Amino acid sequence: MSTVEDNLYLVHKRIIDAELRFRRHSGQVKLVAVSKGQPVERLQALIAAGHRAFGENYLQEAQEKMQILADVDLEWHFIGKIQSNKTAAIARQFQWVHSVCTSQIARRLSAARPTVLPPLNICIEVNTSGESSKSGIRAEEVFSLAYELVQLPGLRLRGLMAILAHTTDFAAQRASFHSLRALFDKMQQANIPVDTLSMGMSGDFEAAIAEGSTLVRVGTALFGKRSLAE
Ligand SMILES: *Cc1c(COP(=O)(O)O)cnc(C)c1O
C-alpha cells in the first residue's frame, strides 16, 4: 500500500472511533480530502483506493487537477477564499462551495450556475473565533444570509462551515465547535433546511465529530505536508 492509502485507512479509523466514542451513528461523517498544495499523483493514489471527494482552495490549481482527472467521476468542494472574478468558473466546475460569506458572492454563484446542472451545494462560512483576521461572517449575520440564499436559483443551502483558531486543547476545540452546532440547531428549528456541518480538519476533527460534524475536511493527515507552493 502507498503511504496515502495507509493514511486514508487511518483517517477512516479515526472517524469511526470518534463516532463510536461520542455516540454518533456510524456513517454520518463524510470525509473530504483537502488536496491543495498536493501533486496530482497523491490524489490518484486516493482515487485508486476508492476515494472520490476532494477539497481545493485555489481555482487555477483545482482546474489543472480536474483536467488531468477528467475521466474519473469526482466530487469537487471549493473551500478557499472566493474572489468575485472567479465565481463563474467555480459555479460551473464544483459541486460544493463551503466558503460563502457575502450575498454578493452568493448571487454571482447563483447567476452562473448552469441550469443543466443540479444546484450547487452551499455552506456559509462562520467566524467562530471572532478574530478579524479570519474569514467567515459573524454568527449574528448568518440568518439574514441564509434567508437570502434559500431564495436563489441554482443554489442549495446545505449548512455551515468554520475553521477553528489553532489550538491543540480538546476542550477548547469542542467549545468552539459547539457554538457552530448551536447556531445550526437554531437554523433547523427555524425550518431552514440545513443538513451539513462542515467542521473539523486534521488537528481537530475528533472534537468536531464530538460536536456533531457531518463533514470533515482533512488534508495533512491524508497526504502529509503540502509540497506545492500555496
Ligand atoms: C487547508 C484546509 C483544510 C485542511 O487542513 P489540514 O490541517 O491540512 O487537514 C481544511 N479546510 C480548509 C478550509 C482549509 O483551507
The ligand as an SDF file (V2000), in Angstrom:
LIG
                    3D

 15 15  0  0  0  0  0  0  0  0999 V2000
   -6.2380   23.5720    4.2490 C   0  0  0  0  0  0  0  0  0  0  0  0
   -7.6270   23.4530    4.7320 C   0  0  0  0  0  0  0  0  0  0  0  0
   -8.1030   22.2840    5.3600 C   0  0  0  0  0  0  0  0  0  0  0  0
   -7.2320   21.0730    5.6730 C   0  0  0  0  0  0  0  0  0  0  0  0
   -6.3210   21.3640    6.6820 O   0  0  0  0  0  0  0  0  0  0  0  0
   -5.3820   20.2160    7.3020 P   0  0  0  0  0  0  0  0  0  0  0  0
   -4.9610   20.7910    8.5950 O   0  0  0  0  0  0  0  0  0  0  0  0
   -4.2640   20.0250    6.3450 O   0  0  0  0  0  0  0  0  0  0  0  0
   -6.2050   18.9950    7.4550 O   0  0  0  0  0  0  0  0  0  0  0  0
   -9.4360   22.2220    5.7140 C   0  0  0  0  0  0  0  0  0  0  0  0
  -10.2710   23.2540    5.4870 N   0  0  0  0  0  0  0  0  0  0  0  0
   -9.8670   24.3960    4.9010 C   0  0  0  0  0  0  0  0  0  0  0  0
  -10.8490   25.4860    4.6610 C   0  0  0  0  0  0  0  0  0  0  0  0
   -8.5320   24.5350    4.5120 C   0  0  0  0  0  0  0  0  0  0  0  0
   -8.1290   25.6920    3.9510 O   0  0  0  0  0  0  0  0  0  0  0  0
  1  2  1  0
  2  3  1  0
  2 14  2  0
  3  4  1  0
  3 10  2  0
  4  5  1  0
  5  6  1  0
  6  7  2  0
  6  8  1  0
  6  9  1  0
 10 11  1  0
 11 12  2  0
 12 13  1  0
 12 14  1  0
 14 15  1  0
M  END
$$$$
